[in-house]
Amino acid sequence: MSQQEFPAVVVIDGDHAGQYWILDRERMILGREEECEICIPLRQISRQHLAFIREAADRYLIEDLNSKNGTWVNGVKLEGARPLSDGDEIYLALTVRMRFVGSGITAPVTNDLPRILPHDNHERLQIDPDSRRVFINGVEISPPLSLPQYRLLELLYQNRGRVCTRDEVVASVWPEVVGDGVSEQAIDALVRRLRDRLSEIDPDHQYVVTVRGHGFRIE
């Protein structure tokens, strides 16, 4: 098997953005120690933080090595080991964000990898649709958002880059309501409550923006 056929992990933001490592060994340790196969010399990273393990030709695992500040995969805290899939995002100690680039063992890994860049400010915000958990800068919103709040946020998040109309908000948040059963005041009140919940964690940034005469968008 040539090096070109192995998957990789890429740092996608921060001071180390664009740096990547080819996962070409059976087991590779990531940590801040120089002896680690993947060395990230930041104090928030444990000396031996996690391991990437090749379990089979087309199956890779990630395992947290009882790191002090934790590891998250797609917004879910890693406990022990779990399989990796192409595109999985790995968040180390709420400090470094990486992406697993695999597409199976056949995906070529080229010198273009450093061009994998993060999106803009919406990447401060991460949503796990399976569990309906929401994270801002790696910090989970707790207690969880109410169902209407979550539905509104998910609608805006999935349509980031464009404005969602009030009709779209009603259809997504209150799908059981027919006709004009939801007032504009109810929509505005829901937006305010959602903003308040997001500002509990990040008061310096307004995520939900009102576009007068059009609707709402994620910022």
N, C-alpha and C positions, 0 to 999 in steps of 0.2 A: 504494500500500500504506500503510495507516495504522499509527501507532505501536503500536496495540493488537495488531497481528498479528505483531510481531517477538518472537523469543525473548529470553531474558534470562539473566544469571548472577547468582546470589544467594549471599551469604556466609552460611553455615549454622552457624557457631559462632565463639567468640572475641569480642573487643571490637567487631568490626565486624558481628556477627551481625544479619541482617535487611536489611543494605544491598544494593541491587541496581542493575544497570545494564541498560538496554535495548540490544540489539545491533542498532542501526538504521542502521549505516553499513557500507560495503563492507569496511573494515578498521579495527579498534579495538585500540589498544595498551594493555596493562595494565602498569603499573610504578609506581615510587614518585615519578617526576618529575611535577610539577604539569602539565606539558604533555601528559601521557598522557590519552587519553579515559577510561580507568579508572585512577584514582589511588588507590593504597593506600600511604600513607606509613609504611612499616615498613622498617627497615634490612635485614631479611632478603630483602626483595623487590628485585630488580635495578631499575636506573633504567628500563630497558625490558625487562620480564621475558618477556612473551608477547604474541601477537596472536590476535585472533578475526577470522576471515576468512569473508565470505559468498561461497561459491564458486558457488552457484546459489540460486534462490528458496527451496528447501527443504533446502539442504545448507550446513552451517557447519563450518569447520575450526578447530582450535586449533594454534598453532605456538609452540614454545619458541624464544626469541630468544637462545640461548646464555646463558641466565641462570646466575648463579654458583651458586645453591643448588637449581636444578632445579624441575621441574614433574612431577606425577604425575596420571594420569587413571585412575580406578578401580583405584588401587594399582599401576599400571604406569608406570614412568618414561617421560616423553615425550621422544622423540628426533625432532627435526624437526617435521612436521605430521601430524595425523590427524583424521578426521571426528569430529564430536560427535553424540551421540544424547541424546534426552530422558532426564533423570535422571542423566547422567554426573556423577561427582564429580571435582572438580579440586582438587588439593592443591598449594599454592604454597610452596616452600621449607620444607616441613614445618612451616608456620606458619599459613597461612590455608586453610580448606576452603570450597569453593564448589560450587554445583550448577548445571548447565546445564538450564534449563527451556525446553523447546522443543515437544515433541509434534508436530513438523513445524511448518510456517509457520502452520498454522491455529490453533495453541493460543493462546488469549487470555492476555495478560500484564496483570494487574490490580494494583491497590494492595494486594491480599491477599498478594502475594509475600513480604513480610517475615515472614509467619506460617509459612513453611516452616522448621521447626526441626530440629535434629539429634536423634537418639535419645539415650538416656542413655549410661552408661559403655561399653556395648559398641561404641560408635563409636571408642573407642581402638583397637579391633581391627578389621582389615579383611582380607578373604579374596578372592583372585582364583581362582575355581573352575576357570577354564580352564587356568591354569598351576600351580595348587595352591601359590601363593605366599601367605605370611601376613605382615602388617605390623602392628606395634604402634606407635602414635603416629608412623606414617609410616616406621618403620625396619623393614626386611625381616629376618625370622628367617633366619639363615644359620649353618651349613648348613641346608637345608630340613628340616621335620619328616619323620619316618618316615611311611610310608603309614598304619599304625594310628593314630599320633598325629594325622595330618591328618584321617582319617575321623572320629575322635572329636570333634575341634574343629569340623569342618564340621557334624556332627550337632547339637551344642549351639548353634552359631551360627545355624543355620537354624531352630532351635526356641527362640530366645531369648525369654524371657518365661514359659517353662514348664519343668517338670522332665522330664528324659528318664530313663526307667527303665533298669535294668541290661539287661533283655531288649532294649530298643531299641538300647543300646550294642552288645551282641553282634551283633544283626542287621545293624548298619551297619558295624561294624569288622571283624567276622569272618563275612561272609555265607556263606562256604563251609563253616562249621562247623555241624553238625547236632546238635540235642538239647542235652545238658548238657556239651558239649565244652570250654567256657571256664569256668574257676573264678572265683569272686569275687576271689580273690587276684590273678589275672591282670588283671582289670579294674582293681582298685585300683592295681596296679603301673603300668598304662598311664596312669591319671589322674595319678599322682605324676610320671611322666616328662614328661607334657605340661605340668604345672604348672612343673616345673623349666625346661623350654625357654622358656616364656613369661616366667618370672621373670628369665631372662638379660637381657632387654631392659627389663622393667618390674618390678623386685623389690618395689615398694611397693603393688602391686595384685594381688589373687588373682582370676583370671578364672574358674577352674573351682571351683565350690562343691559340696560334698557335702551332700545333703539326706538325713539319716539315715532309713532305712526306705523311701525313695522312689527316689532316684537322684542325678542331677547336673544342674546348670544353669549357664549362663554368667552371669557377674555383670558 
